[in-house]
């Protein structure tokens, strides 16, 4: 079972404002990966011919999914996984077409793109009733649930968009599968599934909660990020902080592609939370920054330390096994995904911190494309992309100027190293401020003085026995950093 297992005119058309209004539940809309201010910035920069926005927009307009002639092909049931008539490629192509048309509308102001996005989304909410298949159905629910919500958020105020029906689809078809996975992991032992499985489900639950103004759902997703039992929780996905200040990404012991997927998903999760005033980027002494820097350095061909770990596999009360990752896997420095602009711009521009590996890899990946630009298979559609256009920003002159104020911030307390603002929203830590928790100063300086080794690693993943053992130099995992 488990093995199978825009310009002003365009913005006004959908009610976008620079300061997105909060909903009755306190959530700002638009407020998933993009706020009203973000969308206005993209439109203004492209209109002014500013680099690198124009290059990012050129990638969008060249994509076949971003054309107003796209016609949806909705299905009643979507299948993903062996042993079923798989048709999930239809779904993810339509989702990316909806997202890209929505984004293109906000930049160009041409209502034809908004109309196309709405038509795609309405067609699916009118027909889709279930997501099925092997265990891969959980991946489908998580990935396409969070992406659907983001596409719909771009046109949620369009007069023709069937908002309530779309919300019903998200809450009846997608989020139940994701919540079920986070609760019982398909009947498997808690370490059976690698971090990206949890992260897809977490992203779906959070995006659905925000889109549907469900505070309880948002809180569940945020708490899972902080202290969930599965490998997608931040301290499990990033279990070891190395002596050089970089933090081991667990899935680096598996392979590069899945590690990049995990970093992209965690960045997506943090960005959606940030746009509701919840700072997870800085949580646990900016643990995600340290993990993302690690993966960036490794993916560029640099040497990274890896503490061996063994995880249990199998079904509860059924078959069981064990797997050991003893070293970081080998990498292809040419492999890329459209994940880096969002993360690098948050830490270096919003927070004004040093993140040299993120800066370097984001520049290498630019201008980022989106679904359809990274191959025909599902992996090329796991991220919505277009980060060069969407997330490039000027360096913030104040510590909280880009933090949207929202009463939704109550879903999470202030993270270590951040102080609540007058509104209760955690404010980013200035680059020259010491961490309130550890007094380490510049949180993003980790690795800033390292010399990147440009020799590709030749890591080896080994199979052995034992429980999940995540060791830390001189400390156990449960001790305070």
Residue pairs with C-beta under 8 A, 6 or more apart in sequence:
1 135
1 186
1 187
1 315
2 135
2 186
2 187
2 188
2 192
2 314
2 315
4 81
4 82
4 83
4 134
4 135
5 81
5 134
5 135
5 136
5 186
5 188
6 16
6 39
6 43
6 105
6 106
6 107
6 108
6 109
6 110
7 43
7 47
7 107
7 108
7 109
8 43
8 109
9 109
10 43
10 105
10 106
10 107
10 108
10 109
10 110
10 111
10 114
11 17
11 36
11 39
11 40
11 43
11 106
11 109
13 109
13 111
13 114
13 158
14 105
14 114
14 154
14 155
14 156
14 157
14 158
15 157
16 30
16 36
16 39
16 40
16 106
16 157
17 36
18 36
18 37
18 40
19 36
19 37
19 404
20 28
20 29
20 30
20 31
20 35
20 36
20 37
20 404
21 28
21 29
22 28
22 29
22 406
22 407
22 408
23 29
23 213
24 213
25 213
25 214
25 215
25 408
26 215
26 406
26 407
26 408
26 410
27 210
27 213
27 218
27 276
27 406
27 408
28 35
28 275
28 276
28 404
28 406
28 408
29 153
29 156
29 157
30 36
30 39
30 153
30 154
30 156
31 153
31 210
31 272
31 275
31 276
31 404
31 406
32 149
32 150
32 153
32 207
32 210
32 211
32 272
32 275
33 150
33 153
33 268
33 271
33 272
33 275
33 342
33 384
33 390
34 103
34 106
34 150
34 153
34 154
34 275
34 390
35 275
35 404
37 402
37 404
38 390
38 391
39 106
39 107
39 154
41 393
42 53
42 57
42 103
42 106
42 107
42 389
42 390
43 106
43 107
43 108
43 109
45 53
45 54
45 392
46 53
46 54
46 57
46 107
46 389
52 366
52 367
52 388
52 392
53 388
53 389
53 392
55 366
55 367
55 388
56 366
56 367
56 368
56 386
56 387
56 388
56 389
56 390
56 392
57 107
57 389
58 367
59 367
59 368
59 369
59 370
59 373
59 386
59 388
59 389
60 66
60 100
60 103
60 104
60 107
60 369
60 370
60 386
60 389
61 104
63 100
63 369
63 370
63 371
63 372
63 373
64 372
65 93
65 96
65 97
65 100
65 101
65 370
65 371
65 372
66 97
66 100
66 101
66 103
66 104
66 113
67 101
67 116
68 101
68 110
68 112
68 113
68 115
68 116
69 116
70 94
70 97
70 101
70 116
70 120
71 119
72 94
72 97
72 119
72 120
72 123
72 124
73 90
73 94
74 94
74 123
74 124
74 126
74 127
74 128
75 87
75 90
75 91
75 127
75 128
76 127
76 128
76 129
76 130
77 128
77 129
77 130
77 131
77 132
78 87
78 88
78 90
78 91
78 128
78 130
78 131
78 132
78 140
78 144
79 85
79 86
79 87
79 88
79 131
79 132
79 133
79 137
80 86
80 88
80 131
80 133
80 134
80 136
80 137
80 139
80 140
81 133
81 134
81 135
81 136
81 137
82 134
82 136
83 133
83 134
84 132
84 133
84 134
86 133
88 133
88 140
88 144
88 378
89 378
91 124
91 140
91 144
92 143
92 144
92 147
92 371
92 378
92 381
93 371
93 372
93 381
94 120
94 124
95 120
95 144
95 147
95 148
95 151
95 371
96 147
96 370
96 371
96 372
96 381
96 384
97 116
97 117
97 120
98 116
98 117
98 120
98 121
98 148
98 151
98 152
99 117
99 147
99 150
99 151
99 154
99 370
99 371
99 384
100 370
100 371
100 386
101 113
101 114
101 116
101 117
101 120
102 113
102 114
102 117
102 151
102 154
102 155
103 154
103 386
103 389
103 390
104 110
104 113
105 111
105 112
105 113
105 114
105 117
105 154
105 155
106 154
107 389
114 155
114 158
115 158
115 160
117 151
117 154
117 155
117 158
118 155
118 158
118 160
118 161
120 151
121 148
121 151
121 152
121 155
121 161
121 162
121 166
122 160
122 161
122 162
122 165
122 166
124 148
124 169
125 162
125 165
125 166
125 168
125 169
126 162
126 165
128 169
128 173
129 173
130 173
131 137
131 140
131 141
131 144
131 173
131 174
131 177
133 140
135 186
137 177
138 177
138 178
138 180
138 181
138 186
138 197
138 200
138 201
139 197
139 200
141 173
141 174
141 175
141 177
141 178
141 181
141 200
141 201
141 204
142 174
142 177
142 178
142 181
142 197
142 199
142 200
142 201
142 202
142 203
142 204
143 200
143 203
143 204
143 382
144 174
145 170
145 173
145 174
145 175
145 177
145 178
145 203
145 204
145 207
145 208
146 200
146 203
146 204
146 206
146 207
146 208
146 268
146 272
147 384
148 166
148 169
148 170
148 174
149 170
149 204
149 207
149 208
149 210
149 211
150 207
150 384
151 384
152 161
152 166
152 211
153 211
155 161
156 163
156 211
167 211
167 212
170 208
170 211
170 212
171 208
171 212
171 214
174 204
174 208
175 204
175 205
175 208
175 209
175 217
177 201
178 200
178 201
178 202
178 204
178 205
178 208
179 201
179 205
179 217
179 220
181 197
181 198
181 201
182 198
182 201
182 202
182 205
182 220
182 224
182 228
182 230
185 192
185 193
185 197
185 230
186 193
187 315
187 316
187 318
188 313
188 314
188 315
188 316
189 312
189 313
189 314
189 315
189 316
189 320
190 229
190 230
190 231
191 230
191 231
191 311
191 312
191 313
191 468
192 311
192 312
192 313
192 314
192 315
193 230
193 231
194 231
194 250
194 251
194 254
194 258
194 262
195 230
195 231
195 232
195 236
195 237
195 250
195 251
195 262
196 232
196 251
196 258
196 261
196 262
196 265
197 230
197 231
197 232
198 224
198 228
198 230
198 231
198 232
198 233
198 237
199 232
199 237
199 262
199 265
199 266
199 269
200 265
201 232
202 221
202 224
202 225
202 228
202 232
202 265
202 269
203 265
203 268
203 269
203 272
205 217
205 220
205 221
205 224
206 217
206 218
206 221
206 222
206 269
206 272
206 273
207 272
208 214
208 217
209 215
209 216
209 217
209 218
209 219
209 220
209 221
210 218
210 272
210 276
210 408
215 408
215 411
218 276
218 408
218 411
219 411
219 412
221 269
222 273
222 278
222 280
222 411
222 412
223 412
224 230
224 232
224 233
225 232
225 233
225 234
225 269
225 273
225 280
225 283
226 233
226 234
226 280
226 283
226 284
226 412
227 233
227 235
228 236
230 236
231 237
231 250
231 311
234 266
234 280
234 283
234 284
234 287
234 288
235 284
235 287
235 477
236 250
236 470
237 249
237 250
237 251
237 262
237 266
237 291
238 247
238 248
238 249
238 250
238 287
238 288
238 290
238 291
239 248
239 250
239 307
239 309
239 470
239 472
239 477
240 247
240 248
240 307
240 470
240 471
240 472
240 473
241 247
241 248
241 287
241 290
241 472
241 481
242 248
242 294
242 304
242 305
242 307
242 473
243 305
243 473
244 305
244 446
244 447
244 450
245 290
245 445
245 446
245 447
246 290
246 291
246 293
246 294
246 297
246 304
246 305
246 446
246 447
247 287
247 290
247 291
247 293
247 294
248 291
248 294
248 304
248 305
248 306
248 307
249 259
249 262
249 263
249 291
249 294
249 295
249 298
250 309
250 325
250 470
251 258
251 259
251 262
252 259
252 294
252 295
252 298
252 304
252 306
252 328
252 329
252 459
253 306
253 308
253 309
253 325
253 326
253 327
253 328
253 329
253 459
253 461
254 325
254 329
254 461
255 329
255 461
256 298
256 299
256 329
256 330
256 331
256 332
256 335
257 335
257 379
259 295
259 298
259 299
260 295
260 299
260 335
260 336
260 337
260 339
261 337
261 379
261 382
263 291
263 292
263 295
263 339
263 343
264 337
264 338
264 339
264 382
264 383
265 382
266 288
266 291
266 292
267 288
267 292
267 339
267 342
267 343
267 346
268 342
268 383
269 280
270 280
270 281
270 288
270 346
271 281
271 342
271 346
273 279
273 280
273 412
274 280
274 281
274 346
274 403
274 404
275 404
276 404
276 406
276 408
276 409
276 411
277 403
277 404
277 405
277 406
277 407
277 408
277 409
277 423
277 425
277 426
278 408
278 409
278 411
278 412
278 426
279 403
279 412
279 414
279 415
279 418
279 425
279 426
279 427
279 428
280 288
280 412
280 415
281 288
281 289
281 346
281 347
281 351
281 428
282 351
282 415
282 416
282 417
282 418
282 426
282 428
282 429
282 443
283 415
283 416
284 415
284 416
284 481
285 416
285 417
285 435
285 437
285 438
285 440
285 443
285 481
286 347
286 417
286 443
286 444
289 347
289 353
289 355
289 443
289 444
289 446
290 446
292 343
292 355
292 358
293 355
293 356
293 357
293 358
293 444
293 446
293 447
294 304
294 357
296 340
296 357
296 358
296 360
296 361
297 304
297 357
297 447
297 450
297 452
298 304
298 328
298 331
298 457
299 331
299 333
299 335
299 361
300 333
300 357
300 360
300 361
300 364
300 452
300 454
301 331
301 333
301 452
301 453
301 454
301 455
301 456
301 457
302 357
302 450
302 452
302 453
302 454
302 457
303 453
303 455
303 457
304 328
304 457
306 325
306 326
306 327
306 328
306 459
307 470
307 471
307 472
307 473
308 324
308 325
308 326
308 327
308 469
308 471
309 324
309 325
309 468
309 469
309 470
309 471
310 322
310 323
310 324
310 325
310 464
310 465
310 466
310 467
310 468
310 469
311 322
311 323
311 324
311 467
311 468
312 320
312 321
312 322
312 467
312 468
313 320
313 321
313 322
313 323
314 320
314 321
322 463
322 464
322 465
322 466
322 467
323 463
323 464
324 462
324 463
324 464
324 465
324 466
325 461
325 462
326 460
326 461
326 462
326 464
327 459
327 460
327 461
327 462
328 457
328 459
329 457
329 459
329 460
329 461
330 456
330 457
330 458
330 459
331 456
331 457
331 459
332 456
333 456
336 364
336 365
336 374
337 365
337 374
337 382
337 383
338 365
338 368
338 369
338 370
338 373
338 374
338 383
338 384
338 385
338 386
338 387
339 365
339 383
339 387
340 358
340 361
340 362
340 365
340 368
340 387
341 362
341 365
341 366
341 368
341 387
341 388
341 390
341 391
341 392
342 387
342 390
342 391
343 358
343 362
344 355
344 358
344 359
344 361
344 362
345 362
345 387
345 391
345 392
345 393
346 391
347 353
347 355
347 358
347 444
348 354
348 355
348 358
348 359
348 395
348 444
349 393
349 394
349 395
349 396
350 393
350 396
350 402
350 428
351 396
351 399
351 428
351 429
351 430
351 431
351 444
352 395
352 396
352 430
352 431
353 431
353 442
353 443
353 444
353 445
354 431
354 442
354 444
354 445
354 448
355 444
355 448
356 447
356 448
356 450
357 447
357 452
360 452
362 387
366 388
367 388
367 389
368 385
368 386
368 387
368 388
368 389
369 385
369 386
370 383
370 384
370 385
370 386
371 380
371 381
371 383
371 384
371 385
372 380
372 381
373 380
373 385
374 380
374 381
374 385
393 402
396 402
399 427
399 428
399 429
399 430
400 421
400 425
400 427
400 428
403 421
403 425
403 427
403 428
405 421
405 423
405 425
406 425
407 424
409 423
409 424
409 425
409 426
410 424
412 426
413 426
414 420
414 426
415 426
416 435
416 436
416 437
416 438
417 429
417 435
417 436
417 437
417 438
417 443
418 426
418 427
418 428
418 429
418 436
419 426
419 427
419 429
419 436
420 426
420 427
421 427
429 435
429 436
429 443
431 442
431 444
432 441
432 442
433 441
434 440
434 441
435 441
435 443
438 481
470 477
471 477
472 479
475 481
